[in-house]
Amino acid sequence: MPTLAHRLKSFVASFYWFFYQGRWRVKDVFDDLYEGQQRGETLRGIFRDVFGDDYAEEADPTGFLTMTDLRNLAKHLSLAEGDSLVDLACGLGGAGFWVARQTSALLTGIDISSVAIEKARERIVDFGLTGRAEFHVGDFAATGLPQANFAGAMSVDSLFLVPDKIGSVREAARILKPAARFVFTTWELDMAGGVRDYRPVLEENGFEVEVCDTTPNWEAYQRAVYERILAEREVLIEEMGKKTAMVWVHDAQAELPRLPRMRRVLIAARKK
Ligand SMILES: C[S@@+](CC[C@H](N)C(=O)[O-])C[C@H]1O[C@@H](n2cnc3c(N)ncnc32)[C@H](O)[C@@H]1O
């Protein structure tokens, strides 16, 4: 059950989403995004050009996931065959599918967007994970998943979006078995509402941090992708529809000037 503090933080965050994306709820922004995301051939072309061999094309992420990230996620999670893995804020599920297939783990994905969850379910068969993957609508900070249930938790490019970051870290600790890893990518932000350094947040809420690395080339990748999105705005609108394309356009406009105050990190933390 979401706590009162969690509800208050979500309420305050809704103002941010209204001014940033013109929608009150993060869920609505992502539902819009996922409605047309899979029609984004030009968008995929932009990522392919910018990331080259590092583009995680099969995973088809909604963010800046690379092949290097996927290999690091799988390595640091240290899963054994048949272990249960949860992907928190999984979107269309690609990163979790890739890691689950690589490690022979059983996958559970949760996301706040019901559109993403429906589409993730449709992709289970594409990764050969029928009977080995399931998806549910849920909140990072209140997943509704059982306690001490998972041998690993992962999350890609999502924690920075969640208003209740401490609640989310505690929730990851709650659903993990002792000594299990939480491995994730996110952005540390030197600005209001952001987290400058995740290490103390993790250490004070049930984890021991094992790895905290800046992800290679993140700033160059992101700058180049955003500049291309702004340059190809009209084609993106035609292909993906205005609602979906404008989520990417607004994101590019908002994030480009903030890049110098951000750092994309990959963190691996072990539950104490
Ligand atoms: C940038 S996308 C990344 C999705 C996916 N991990 C990937 O890499 O393709 C961020 C995701 O976070 C989800 N999200 C945002 N806030 C959330 C919350 N409070 N709880 C669960 N999911 C959330 C969004 O719906 C979206 O799917």
The ligand as an SDF file (V2000), in Angstrom:
LIG
                    3D

 27 29  0  0  0  0  0  0  0  0999 V2000
   12.6080    5.8210  -19.6140 C   0  0  0  0  0  0  0  0  0  0  0  0
   11.4200    4.5450  -19.4400 S   0  0  0  0  0  0  0  0  0  0  0  0
   12.4430    3.0970  -19.2940 C   0  0  0  0  0  0  0  0  0  0  0  0
   11.6810    1.8310  -19.5330 C   0  0  0  0  0  0  0  0  0  0  0  0
   12.5020    0.5610  -19.5850 C   0  0  0  0  0  0  0  0  0  0  0  0
   13.1670    0.3070  -18.3270 N   0  0  0  0  0  0  0  0  0  0  0  0
   13.5050    0.6190  -20.7300 C   0  0  0  0  0  0  0  0  0  0  0  0
   14.6920    0.8370  -20.4700 O   0  0  0  0  0  0  0  0  0  0  0  0
   13.0540    0.4600  -21.8690 O   0  0  0  0  0  0  0  0  0  0  0  0
   10.8650    4.8020  -17.7810 C   0  0  0  0  0  0  0  0  0  0  0  0
    9.7790    3.8510  -17.3410 C   0  0  0  0  0  0  0  0  0  0  0  0
    9.4720    4.1220  -15.9670 O   0  0  0  0  0  0  0  0  0  0  0  0
    8.0950    3.8980  -15.7860 C   0  0  0  0  0  0  0  0  0  0  0  0
    7.7310    4.5570  -14.5160 N   0  0  0  0  0  0  0  0  0  0  0  0
    7.7670    5.8690  -14.2150 C   0  0  0  0  0  0  0  0  0  0  0  0
    7.4040    6.0720  -12.9510 N   0  0  0  0  0  0  0  0  0  0  0  0
    7.1410    4.8490  -12.4190 C   0  0  0  0  0  0  0  0  0  0  0  0
    6.7160    4.3960  -11.1440 C   0  0  0  0  0  0  0  0  0  0  0  0
    6.4940    5.2590  -10.1380 N   0  0  0  0  0  0  0  0  0  0  0  0
    6.5410    3.0820  -10.9590 N   0  0  0  0  0  0  0  0  0  0  0  0
    6.7360    2.1980  -11.9650 C   0  0  0  0  0  0  0  0  0  0  0  0
    7.1200    2.5680  -13.2110 N   0  0  0  0  0  0  0  0  0  0  0  0
    7.3330    3.8740  -13.4240 C   0  0  0  0  0  0  0  0  0  0  0  0
    7.4600    4.4960  -17.0240 C   0  0  0  0  0  0  0  0  0  0  0  0
    6.1510    4.0760  -17.2510 O   0  0  0  0  0  0  0  0  0  0  0  0
    8.4690    4.0220  -18.0820 C   0  0  0  0  0  0  0  0  0  0  0  0
    8.0830    2.7680  -18.6100 O   0  0  0  0  0  0  0  0  0  0  0  0
  1  2  1  0
  2  3  1  0
  2 10  1  0
  3  4  1  0
  4  5  1  0
  5  6  1  0
  5  7  1  0
  7  8  2  0
  7  9  1  0
 10 11  1  0
 11 12  1  0
 11 26  1  0
 12 13  1  0
 13 14  1  0
 13 24  1  0
 14 15  1  0
 14 23  1  0
 15 16  2  0
 16 17  1  0
 17 18  1  0
 17 23  2  0
 18 19  1  0
 18 20  2  0
 20 21  1  0
 21 22  2  0
 22 23  1  0
 24 25  1  0
 24 26  1  0
 26 27  1  0
M  CHG  2   2   1   9  -1
M  END
$$$$
